[in-house]
Amino acid sequence: MRPGYMTERSKNIRETDGVFGGLRRVVGKYFQYGNSRRTRSMRREVTIDRSLLMSETAAHDVPVNSVADAMSIAVVNRCVQLISGAVSALPLRLLACGADGVFAPVPEGDGNNLQYLLAVQPNDRDSAVEFWTKAIQQMLLLGNAYIIPRYYESAPYALRELRLVGADASVVYDRFSETYTVTDTVQGLSGRYAEGDIVRLSCPSYDGTPVGVGLIVAANTALRTVATADREMLRRFANGCMPTGFITNPRTVEGYGEVQDEELDRLAGALRYSMRHGDYLNVLYGNAEFHGVQMTAQDAQFVQNRQWALRDICRFFGVHPSYVMDETSSNYKSAEMANVAFLSNTLNPLLRKIENELQRKLLSRGECARRRISFDRSQLYACDLDSKARYMSALMGAGVATVNELRRADGRHPVEGGDTPLVSANLRPVGENTGNNDNNDNNKNNGNKE
């Protein structure tokens, strides 16, 4: 082409450039990334404020804000069922002091109906096992379980029933008047109660008020971690562990190539559809290539991190991981010590808290000297016959209980002579000689003389 010679097409391009040149310079930063719609969209994502990206990432975790959300986590469900089941399985007894100063269970029908309400049926809807199971669940997860004693109108001091405020009810504590405003529309409970008129089972408080903090709040980070990990696990297995990756075309010019962005989208959609429907052998037409995303080191440690989160929740509950079927290296001795630690450090403080709260709210100050409310801790070994036999043998050998007392506790008839306390005679002071030893020594001396 000769210098200065310009075709008709070149003239049109120059004229167009002169008309739109200024506009192109103004918006040139959008053109330099190509005319592709997806490319411009990626550019806008890069320029988003970093705080927005962080908030968007944080919004992807699974919230745990209710009892239902927490109980949907396997380790939480197991820990709550374990503790609440252990408490509700123990008989709650009303004990009265006799003339000899020994506290014994109050007979049926005595004690203004309190024994029946504590051990059999607190109200017309719940049994004692169901009642205390729900109360312990609310206490552990929500931090508080409120029980309202209701009395007969004709006899203000005669207890009629015990009502557990529902988990979805509203209970507002006023720290100035020290009262609780209860609104439970499901059970028809509403009113303002003083501290002495409501039984409160609470977890430790952080602000000095009687209102405790449950594990849904205290362990919310650990709970959300496990819930998010469970959702991620579900997402990975829901598609049959379908491989992930991206499709490219090495001969594509951005926006104008032989395989445009729309074509790649169509190809990716077709490949995704076929793989989800079980077609594991697929064809990529043209020059398209599939690049699979390999598992990173973080993905390889996903299960290990999830295992750590499960044990972290067990620490909040005070439950050994072996109780939640965690596959840990343990032997018989460590399992036995874990059982002792659970009974001494987790279960017994909870039982003592319930006993103390019931006694100070359901008994008057004068009655506390003559009556007690206590769990029967001997029933902890009701199903462990080996431990139960060793426990009964130790009581009888130390003279703490007679044979007939142990038989009555086990539901057996007494035997003749079983009311006499027995003490093991295997121990004696050092240097003490018995009559049998003296006879043996005499026999030896006579034999030597012969």
Contacts in CASP RR format, 6 or more apart in sequence:
PFRMAT RR
TARGET T0000
AUTHOR 0000-0000-0000
METHOD contacts of the structure
MODEL  1
MRPGYMTERSKNIRETDGVFGGLRRVVGKYFQYGNSRRTRSMRREVTIDR
SLLMSETAAHDVPVNSVADAMSIAVVNRCVQLISGAVSALPLRLLACGAD
GVFAPVPEGDGNNLQYLLAVQPNDRDSAVEFWTKAIQQMLLLGNAYIIPR
YYESAPYALRELRLVGADASVVYDRFSETYTVTDTVQGLSGRYAEGDIVR
LSCPSYDGTPVGVGLIVAANTALRTVATADREMLRRFANGCMPTGFITNP
RTVEGYGEVQDEELDRLAGALRYSMRHGDYLNVLYGNAEFHGVQMTAQDA
QFVQNRQWALRDICRFFGVHPSYVMDETSSNYKSAEMANVAFLSNTLNPL
LRKIENELQRKLLSRGECARRRISFDRSQLYACDLDSKARYMSALMGAGV
ATVNELRRADGRHPVEGGDTPLVSANLRPVGENTGNNDNNDNNKNNGNKE
6 14 0 8 1.000
24 31 0 8 1.000
30 40 0 8 1.000
30 43 0 8 1.000
33 39 0 8 1.000
33 40 0 8 1.000
33 43 0 8 1.000
34 40 0 8 1.000
34 254 0 8 1.000
34 255 0 8 1.000
35 255 0 8 1.000
36 254 0 8 1.000
36 255 0 8 1.000
36 261 0 8 1.000
37 261 0 8 1.000
38 261 0 8 1.000
39 254 0 8 1.000
39 255 0 8 1.000
60 228 0 8 1.000
61 224 0 8 1.000
61 225 0 8 1.000
61 227 0 8 1.000
61 228 0 8 1.000
62 224 0 8 1.000
62 227 0 8 1.000
62 228 0 8 1.000
62 230 0 8 1.000
62 231 0 8 1.000
63 69 0 8 1.000
63 224 0 8 1.000
63 227 0 8 1.000
64 70 0 8 1.000
64 73 0 8 1.000
64 216 0 8 1.000
64 220 0 8 1.000
64 223 0 8 1.000
64 224 0 8 1.000
64 227 0 8 1.000
65 216 0 8 1.000
66 216 0 8 1.000
67 137 0 8 1.000
67 138 0 8 1.000
67 141 0 8 1.000
67 142 0 8 1.000
67 167 0 8 1.000
67 216 0 8 1.000
69 216 0 8 1.000
69 223 0 8 1.000
69 227 0 8 1.000
70 76 0 8 1.000
70 80 0 8 1.000
70 141 0 8 1.000
70 215 0 8 1.000
70 216 0 8 1.000
70 223 0 8 1.000
71 77 0 8 1.000
71 80 0 8 1.000
71 141 0 8 1.000
72 227 0 8 1.000
73 223 0 8 1.000
73 226 0 8 1.000
73 227 0 8 1.000
73 230 0 8 1.000
73 313 0 8 1.000
74 324 0 8 1.000
75 226 0 8 1.000
75 310 0 8 1.000
75 313 0 8 1.000
75 314 0 8 1.000
75 324 0 8 1.000
76 141 0 8 1.000
76 215 0 8 1.000
76 223 0 8 1.000
76 226 0 8 1.000
76 313 0 8 1.000
78 323 0 8 1.000
78 324 0 8 1.000
78 325 0 8 1.000
79 313 0 8 1.000
79 314 0 8 1.000
79 317 0 8 1.000
79 318 0 8 1.000
79 319 0 8 1.000
79 323 0 8 1.000
79 324 0 8 1.000
80 136 0 8 1.000
80 137 0 8 1.000
80 140 0 8 1.000
80 141 0 8 1.000
80 317 0 8 1.000
82 319 0 8 1.000
82 323 0 8 1.000
82 324 0 8 1.000
83 136 0 8 1.000
83 140 0 8 1.000
83 317 0 8 1.000
83 319 0 8 1.000
83 346 0 8 1.000
83 347 0 8 1.000
83 350 0 8 1.000
84 132 0 8 1.000
84 133 0 8 1.000
84 134 0 8 1.000
84 136 0 8 1.000
84 137 0 8 1.000
84 140 0 8 1.000
85 133 0 8 1.000
85 136 0 8 1.000
86 347 0 8 1.000
86 380 0 8 1.000
87 132 0 8 1.000
87 133 0 8 1.000
87 136 0 8 1.000
87 347 0 8 1.000
87 350 0 8 1.000
87 351 0 8 1.000
87 354 0 8 1.000
87 375 0 8 1.000
88 128 0 8 1.000
88 129 0 8 1.000
88 130 0 8 1.000
88 131 0 8 1.000
88 132 0 8 1.000
88 133 0 8 1.000
88 136 0 8 1.000
89 129 0 8 1.000
89 379 0 8 1.000
89 382 0 8 1.000
90 351 0 8 1.000
90 375 0 8 1.000
90 376 0 8 1.000
90 377 0 8 1.000
90 379 0 8 1.000
90 380 0 8 1.000
91 119 0 8 1.000
91 375 0 8 1.000
91 376 0 8 1.000
91 379 0 8 1.000
92 118 0 8 1.000
92 119 0 8 1.000
92 128 0 8 1.000
92 132 0 8 1.000
92 358 0 8 1.000
92 373 0 8 1.000
92 374 0 8 1.000
92 375 0 8 1.000
92 376 0 8 1.000
93 105 0 8 1.000
93 106 0 8 1.000
93 115 0 8 1.000
93 118 0 8 1.000
93 119 0 8 1.000
93 373 0 8 1.000
93 374 0 8 1.000
93 375 0 8 1.000
93 376 0 8 1.000
94 105 0 8 1.000
94 106 0 8 1.000
94 111 0 8 1.000
94 114 0 8 1.000
94 115 0 8 1.000
94 118 0 8 1.000
94 371 0 8 1.000
94 372 0 8 1.000
94 373 0 8 1.000
95 103 0 8 1.000
95 104 0 8 1.000
95 105 0 8 1.000
95 106 0 8 1.000
95 371 0 8 1.000
95 372 0 8 1.000
95 373 0 8 1.000
95 374 0 8 1.000
96 103 0 8 1.000
96 104 0 8 1.000
96 105 0 8 1.000
96 106 0 8 1.000
96 111 0 8 1.000
96 370 0 8 1.000
96 371 0 8 1.000
97 103 0 8 1.000
97 369 0 8 1.000
97 370 0 8 1.000
97 371 0 8 1.000
98 104 0 8 1.000
103 372 0 8 1.000
103 374 0 8 1.000
105 115 0 8 1.000
106 115 0 8 1.000
106 371 0 8 1.000
108 115 0 8 1.000
108 116 0 8 1.000
109 115 0 8 1.000
109 116 0 8 1.000
112 157 0 8 1.000
112 158 0 8 1.000
112 159 0 8 1.000
113 158 0 8 1.000
113 159 0 8 1.000
113 160 0 8 1.000
114 159 0 8 1.000
114 362 0 8 1.000
117 159 0 8 1.000
117 161 0 8 1.000
117 162 0 8 1.000
118 128 0 8 1.000
118 358 0 8 1.000
118 373 0 8 1.000
119 128 0 8 1.000
120 127 0 8 1.000
120 128 0 8 1.000
121 127 0 8 1.000
121 128 0 8 1.000
122 128 0 8 1.000
122 131 0 8 1.000
122 161 0 8 1.000
122 162 0 8 1.000
122 163 0 8 1.000
122 164 0 8 1.000
123 131 0 8 1.000
123 161 0 8 1.000
123 162 0 8 1.000
123 163 0 8 1.000
124 161 0 8 1.000
126 134 0 8 1.000
126 164 0 8 1.000
131 162 0 8 1.000
131 164 0 8 1.000
134 145 0 8 1.000
134 164 0 8 1.000
134 167 0 8 1.000
135 145 0 8 1.000
135 147 0 8 1.000
135 164 0 8 1.000
135 201 0 8 1.000
136 145 0 8 1.000
136 201 0 8 1.000
136 350 0 8 1.000
138 144 0 8 1.000
138 145 0 8 1.000
138 164 0 8 1.000
138 166 0 8 1.000
138 167 0 8 1.000
138 201 0 8 1.000
139 145 0 8 1.000
139 201 0 8 1.000
139 202 0 8 1.000
139 203 0 8 1.000
139 214 0 8 1.000
140 203 0 8 1.000
140 214 0 8 1.000
140 215 0 8 1.000
140 317 0 8 1.000
141 214 0 8 1.000
141 215 0 8 1.000
141 216 0 8 1.000
142 167 0 8 1.000
142 214 0 8 1.000
142 216 0 8 1.000
143 202 0 8 1.000
143 203 0 8 1.000
143 211 0 8 1.000
143 212 0 8 1.000
143 213 0 8 1.000
143 214 0 8 1.000
143 215 0 8 1.000
143 217 0 8 1.000
144 171 0 8 1.000
144 200 0 8 1.000
144 201 0 8 1.000
144 202 0 8 1.000
144 203 0 8 1.000
144 211 0 8 1.000
144 212 0 8 1.000
144 214 0 8 1.000
145 164 0 8 1.000
145 165 0 8 1.000
145 200 0 8 1.000
145 201 0 8 1.000
145 202 0 8 1.000
146 164 0 8 1.000
146 165 0 8 1.000
146 171 0 8 1.000
146 180 0 8 1.000
146 182 0 8 1.000
146 198 0 8 1.000
146 199 0 8 1.000
146 200 0 8 1.000
146 201 0 8 1.000
147 162 0 8 1.000
147 163 0 8 1.000
147 164 0 8 1.000
147 165 0 8 1.000
147 198 0 8 1.000
147 199 0 8 1.000
147 200 0 8 1.000
147 201 0 8 1.000
148 162 0 8 1.000
148 163 0 8 1.000
148 165 0 8 1.000
148 182 0 8 1.000
148 189 0 8 1.000
148 193 0 8 1.000
148 197 0 8 1.000
148 198 0 8 1.000
148 199 0 8 1.000
149 159 0 8 1.000
149 161 0 8 1.000
149 162 0 8 1.000
149 197 0 8 1.000
149 198 0 8 1.000
149 199 0 8 1.000
149 361 0 8 1.000
149 362 0 8 1.000
150 159 0 8 1.000
150 160 0 8 1.000
150 161 0 8 1.000
150 162 0 8 1.000
150 163 0 8 1.000
151 157 0 8 1.000
151 158 0 8 1.000
151 159 0 8 1.000
151 160 0 8 1.000
152 158 0 8 1.000
152 159 0 8 1.000
152 160 0 8 1.000
159 362 0 8 1.000
162 199 0 8 1.000
163 187 0 8 1.000
163 189 0 8 1.000
165 171 0 8 1.000
165 182 0 8 1.000
165 184 0 8 1.000
165 187 0 8 1.000
165 189 0 8 1.000
166 184 0 8 1.000
166 186 0 8 1.000
166 187 0 8 1.000
168 186 0 8 1.000
169 182 0 8 1.000
169 183 0 8 1.000
169 184 0 8 1.000
169 185 0 8 1.000
169 186 0 8 1.000
169 187 0 8 1.000
169 189 0 8 1.000
170 181 0 8 1.000
170 182 0 8 1.000
170 183 0 8 1.000
170 184 0 8 1.000
171 180 0 8 1.000
171 181 0 8 1.000
171 182 0 8 1.000
171 183 0 8 1.000
172 180 0 8 1.000
172 181 0 8 1.000
173 179 0 8 1.000
173 180 0 8 1.000
173 209 0 8 1.000
173 210 0 8 1.000
173 211 0 8 1.000
174 180 0 8 1.000
174 181 0 8 1.000
175 209 0 8 1.000
178 194 0 8 1.000
178 195 0 8 1.000
179 192 0 8 1.000
179 193 0 8 1.000
179 194 0 8 1.000
179 195 0 8 1.000
180 192 0 8 1.000
180 193 0 8 1.000
180 194 0 8 1.000
180 195 0 8 1.000
180 198 0 8 1.000
180 200 0 8 1.000
181 191 0 8 1.000
181 192 0 8 1.000
182 189 0 8 1.000
182 190 0 8 1.000
182 191 0 8 1.000
182 192 0 8 1.000
182 193 0 8 1.000
182 198 0 8 1.000
183 189 0 8 1.000
183 190 0 8 1.000
183 191 0 8 1.000
184 190 0 8 1.000
195 210 0 8 1.000
196 361 0 8 1.000
198 361 0 8 1.000
199 357 0 8 1.000
199 358 0 8 1.000
199 361 0 8 1.000
199 362 0 8 1.000
200 210 0 8 1.000
200 357 0 8 1.000
201 353 0 8 1.000
201 354 0 8 1.000
201 357 0 8 1.000
202 210 0 8 1.000
202 211 0 8 1.000
202 212 0 8 1.000
203 212 0 8 1.000
203 213 0 8 1.000
203 214 0 8 1.000
203 215 0 8 1.000
203 218 0 8 1.000
204 212 0 8 1.000
204 213 0 8 1.000
205 211 0 8 1.000
205 212 0 8 1.000
205 213 0 8 1.000
206 212 0 8 1.000
206 213 0 8 1.000
215 223 0 8 1.000
215 316 0 8 1.000
215 317 0 8 1.000
216 223 0 8 1.000
218 316 0 8 1.000
219 312 0 8 1.000
219 313 0 8 1.000
219 316 0 8 1.000
222 309 0 8 1.000
222 312 0 8 1.000
222 313 0 8 1.000
222 316 0 8 1.000
223 313 0 8 1.000
225 309 0 8 1.000
226 306 0 8 1.000
226 309 0 8 1.000
226 310 0 8 1.000
226 313 0 8 1.000
229 302 0 8 1.000
229 305 0 8 1.000
229 306 0 8 1.000
229 309 0 8 1.000
232 302 0 8 1.000
233 306 0 8 1.000
239 276 0 8 1.000
242 275 0 8 1.000
242 276 0 8 1.000
243 275 0 8 1.000
243 292 0 8 1.000
243 293 0 8 1.000
244 292 0 8 1.000
244 293 0 8 1.000
245 290 0 8 1.000
245 291 0 8 1.000
245 292 0 8 1.000
245 293 0 8 1.000
246 268 0 8 1.000
246 290 0 8 1.000
246 291 0 8 1.000
246 292 0 8 1.000
246 293 0 8 1.000
247 264 0 8 1.000
247 267 0 8 1.000
247 268 0 8 1.000
247 271 0 8 1.000
247 284 0 8 1.000
247 288 0 8 1.000
247 289 0 8 1.000
247 290 0 8 1.000
247 291 0 8 1.000
248 264 0 8 1.000
248 288 0 8 1.000
248 289 0 8 1.000
248 291 0 8 1.000
249 257 0 8 1.000
249 258 0 8 1.000
249 259 0 8 1.000
249 264 0 8 1.000
249 286 0 8 1.000
249 287 0 8 1.000
249 288 0 8 1.000
249 289 0 8 1.000
250 287 0 8 1.000
250 289 0 8 1.000
251 257 0 8 1.000
251 258 0 8 1.000
251 259 0 8 1.000
251 287 0 8 1.000
252 258 0 8 1.000
252 259 0 8 1.000
252 260 0 8 1.000
252 287 0 8 1.000
255 261 0 8 1.000
258 287 0 8 1.000
259 267 0 8 1.000
259 286 0 8 1.000
259 287 0 8 1.000
259 288 0 8 1.000
264 288 0 8 1.000
267 284 0 8 1.000
267 285 0 8 1.000
267 288 0 8 1.000
271 282 0 8 1.000
271 284 0 8 1.000
271 290 0 8 1.000
274 282 0 8 1.000
275 282 0 8 1.000
284 290 0 8 1.000
307 326 0 8 1.000
310 321 0 8 1.000
310 324 0 8 1.000
310 326 0 8 1.000
311 321 0 8 1.000
311 326 0 8 1.000
314 320 0 8 1.000
314 321 0 8 1.000
314 323 0 8 1.000
314 324 0 8 1.000
314 326 0 8 1.000
317 346 0 8 1.000
318 342 0 8 1.000
318 345 0 8 1.000
318 346 0 8 1.000
319 342 0 8 1.000
319 346 0 8 1.000
320 338 0 8 1.000
320 341 0 8 1.000
320 342 0 8 1.000
321 328 0 8 1.000
322 328 0 8 1.000
322 330 0 8 1.000
322 334 0 8 1.000
322 335 0 8 1.000
322 338 0 8 1.000
323 338 0 8 1.000
323 342 0 8 1.000
330 338 0 8 1.000
343 380 0 8 1.000
348 377 0 8 1.000
351 375 0 8 1.000
351 377 0 8 1.000
354 375 0 8 1.000
355 372 0 8 1.000
355 373 0 8 1.000
355 374 0 8 1.000
355 375 0 8 1.000
358 373 0 8 1.000
359 368 0 8 1.000
359 372 0 8 1.000
359 373 0 8 1.000
360 368 0 8 1.000
362 373 0 8 1.000
363 371 0 8 1.000
363 373 0 8 1.000
378 391 0 8 1.000
378 409 0 8 1.000
381 387 0 8 1.000
381 388 0 8 1.000
381 391 0 8 1.000
382 388 0 8 1.000
392 401 0 8 1.000
392 406 0 8 1.000
392 410 0 8 1.000
395 401 0 8 1.000
395 406 0 8 1.000
396 402 0 8 1.000
396 403 0 8 1.000
396 406 0 8 1.000
396 422 0 8 1.000
397 422 0 8 1.000
397 423 0 8 1.000
397 424 0 8 1.000
398 423 0 8 1.000
398 424 0 8 1.000
399 421 0 8 1.000
399 422 0 8 1.000
399 423 0 8 1.000
401 409 0 8 1.000
402 418 0 8 1.000
402 419 0 8 1.000
402 420 0 8 1.000
402 421 0 8 1.000
402 422 0 8 1.000
403 415 0 8 1.000
403 417 0 8 1.000
403 418 0 8 1.000
403 419 0 8 1.000
403 422 0 8 1.000
404 414 0 8 1.000
404 415 0 8 1.000
404 417 0 8 1.000
404 418 0 8 1.000
404 419 0 8 1.000
407 413 0 8 1.000
407 414 0 8 1.000
407 415 0 8 1.000
408 414 0 8 1.000
428 434 0 8 1.000
END
